[in-house]
Amino acid sequence: YKPAIDVMELISVTDVMHDLSLGPNGALMYCMEYLEKNYDWLLVKLHSLKDSYLIFDMPGQVELYTHHTAIKTIFGKLQEIGYHLCVVHMVDSHYCSDPTKFISTLLLSLSTMLQIGLPHVNVLSKADLLKKHSEKLDFNLDFYTDVLNLEYLLDLLNDGPFSSKFKKLNAAIVGLIEDYGLVGFIPMDVNSERSLLTVKNAVDRSEEHT
């Protein structure tokens, strides 16, 4: 698709990798820092889009949202001038099929929510595939979307061939997630109009609190 604003007009990962001899992850972080320093370029582009509902299609590198500050700073500046922002965090639903992957997903989602500090909607993408292969899940879908009693998940982690070595750590992680009580997911199937409407309504509700 052709975006209304293309950050590659300002800087691109390919150029940074070539000019600064960085790998793809380092180059991407550099690009976000460069955008932060050149915030006025973004502001001019945004001002040209009047009365628009904007979707910022962000890169998937998790460091940008868990502890790196460039994106958080940019979003904060946009909020200061009146933009109402909501984060939609997309997570591949296949992570639900493995207890260790799912607990990692919960930690990633929680860390992102705390770091970015915006109204936040977590979405399990490809939910149609998840429903088709529900026999591979240890629990029903509601367990993963509502993040229900994680003591059941802890039992699976403690029985795993690798994760069983870290029972105290497993318990601490599960306790941390439950103590915050922030993480939940909405399943989304792009082929389902009802599913897309559910996500849209969740975003609208989040925006109302800003």
C-alpha positions in Angstrom: 0.0 0.0 0.0 1.1 3.6 -0.4 1.1 5.4 2.9 0.0 9.0 3.3 3.3 9.6 5.2 6.3 7.5 4.4 9.2 7.7 6.9 11.5 6.3 4.3 11.4 9.8 2.7 13.3 10.8 5.8 15.5 7.8 6.5 15.5 4.1 5.7 16.9 1.0 7.4 18.7 -0.1 4.2 20.6 3.2 4.0 21.5 3.2 7.7 22.8 -0.4 7.4 25.0 0.5 4.5 26.3 3.9 5.7 26.8 3.0 9.4 27.6 -0.7 9.0 24.8 -1.7 11.4 22.7 -4.8 11.5 18.9 -4.6 10.8 18.0 -4.3 14.5 20.5 -1.6 15.3 19.6 0.2 12.1 15.9 0.2 12.9 16.6 1.6 16.4 18.8 4.3 14.8 16.0 5.2 12.4 13.5 5.7 15.3 16.0 7.9 17.1 16.5 9.9 14.0 12.8 10.4 13.6 12.7 11.5 17.2 15.4 14.1 16.6 13.5 15.2 13.4 10.1 15.3 14.9 9.3 18.6 13.1 9.5 16.7 9.8 6.7 14.3 11.1 4.7 17.3 12.4 4.7 19.1 9.0 3.5 15.9 7.3 0.7 15.3 9.9 -0.5 18.9 9.6 -1.1 18.3 5.9 -3.7 15.6 6.8 -6.7 17.4 8.0 -9.7 15.6 9.7 -8.1 12.2 9.3 -8.2 9.0 11.3 -4.5 8.0 11.3 -3.0 4.5 11.6 0.7 4.4 12.4 2.0 1.1 11.0 4.9 0.4 13.3 7.8 -2.0 13.0 7.7 -5.3 14.9 11.0 -5.1 16.8 10.0 -5.5 20.4 12.9 -3.4 21.9 11.3 -0.3 20.5 8.3 -0.7 22.8 9.7 -2.5 25.9 12.6 -0.2 26.9 13.7 2.0 24.1 12.3 5.5 24.5 12.2 7.1 21.0 8.6 6.0 20.1 7.4 6.7 23.6 8.8 10.3 23.3 7.2 10.8 19.9 3.8 9.6 21.1 4.1 11.8 24.1 4.7 14.9 21.9 1.7 14.1 19.7 -0.5 13.8 22.8 0.7 17.2 24.0 -0.6 18.8 20.9 -4.0 17.1 21.0 -3.7 13.8 19.3 -5.8 11.0 20.9 -3.7 7.8 20.6 -4.4 4.2 21.2 -2.0 1.3 20.8 -3.2 -1.9 19.0 -0.6 -4.6 19.8 -0.8 -7.5 17.4 0.2 -10.9 18.7 0.2 -14.1 16.6 -2.3 -16.5 18.1 0.0 -19.5 17.6 1.9 -18.5 20.7 -1.1 -19.8 22.7 -0.2 -23.3 21.8 2.9 -23.4 23.9 3.0 -22.4 27.6 6.5 -20.9 27.5 5.7 -18.8 24.4 2.4 -17.6 25.9 4.0 -16.5 29.2 6.6 -14.6 27.1 3.8 -13.0 25.2 2.1 -11.9 28.4 5.4 -10.4 29.7 6.0 -8.6 26.3 2.4 -7.2 26.3 2.7 -6.0 29.9 6.1 -4.4 29.4 4.8 -2.6 26.3 1.7 -1.3 28.1 3.8 0.0 31.0 6.5 1.5 28.8 4.3 3.3 26.2 1.7 4.4 28.7 -1.2 4.8 26.3 -4.7 3.3 26.1 -3.9 -0.2 24.8 -5.6 -3.1 23.0 -3.9 -6.4 22.7 -5.1 -8.5 19.7 -4.6 -12.2 19.0 -4.4 -12.2 15.2 -5.3 -15.2 13.0 -7.9 -16.3 15.5 -9.6 -18.4 12.8 -6.5 -20.7 12.7 -6.6 -20.9 16.5 -10.2 -22.1 16.5 -9.5 -24.6 13.8 -6.7 -26.2 15.8 -8.2 -25.8 19.3 -7.3 -29.4 20.1 -3.6 -28.2 20.3 -4.5 -25.8 23.1 -4.2 -26.8 26.8 -7.2 -24.6 27.7 -10.2 -23.1 26.0 -9.9 -19.9 24.1 -11.3 -17.8 26.9 -8.4 -18.7 29.1 -6.0 -17.0 26.7 -8.1 -14.0 25.8 -9.2 -13.2 29.4 -5.9 -14.3 30.9 -7.7 -16.3 33.6 -6.2 -18.1 36.6 -2.6 -18.4 35.6 -2.0 -21.0 38.3 -3.0 -23.5 35.7 -0.4 -22.2 33.3 2.1 -22.3 36.1 1.5 -26.0 36.5 2.3 -26.5 32.8 5.4 -24.5 33.0 6.6 -26.5 36.0 6.0 -29.7 34.1 7.8 -28.6 30.9 11.1 -30.2 30.0 13.0 -26.9 30.0 10.9 -24.5 32.1 10.6 -27.0 35.0 14.2 -26.0 36.0 13.0 -22.5 36.9 10.0 -23.1 39.2 10.7 -20.2 41.5 11.2 -17.9 38.4 8.0 -19.2 36.8 6.0 -18.5 40.0 7.5 -15.0 40.2 6.6 -14.2 36.6 3.1 -15.5 36.9 2.6 -13.5 40.2 3.9 -10.3 38.5 1.4 -10.6 35.6 -1.5 -11.4 37.9 -0.6 -8.5 40.3 -0.8 -6.0 37.5 -4.0 -7.5 36.1 -3.7 -5.5 32.9 -3.2 -8.0 30.1 -6.1 -9.4 28.1 -6.6 -10.1 24.4 -9.2 -9.8 21.7 -9.2 -12.5 19.1 -9.3 -11.2 15.5 -10.0 -12.9 12.2 -9.5 -10.5 9.3 -12.1 -12.4 7.3 -14.8 -11.8 9.9 -16.6 -8.5 9.9 -17.8 -9.1 13.4 -14.3 -9.8 14.7 -13.0 -6.6 13.1 -15.9 -4.6 14.6 -15.0 -6.0 18.0 -11.5 -4.7 17.7 -12.7 -1.3 16.5 -15.1 -0.9 19.4 -12.3 -1.8 21.8 -10.1 1.0 20.3 -13.0 3.4 20.5 -13.6 2.7 24.1 -9.9 3.1 24.9 -9.9 6.5 23.1 -12.8 7.7 25.3 -10.5 7.4 28.3 -7.9 9.8 26.9 
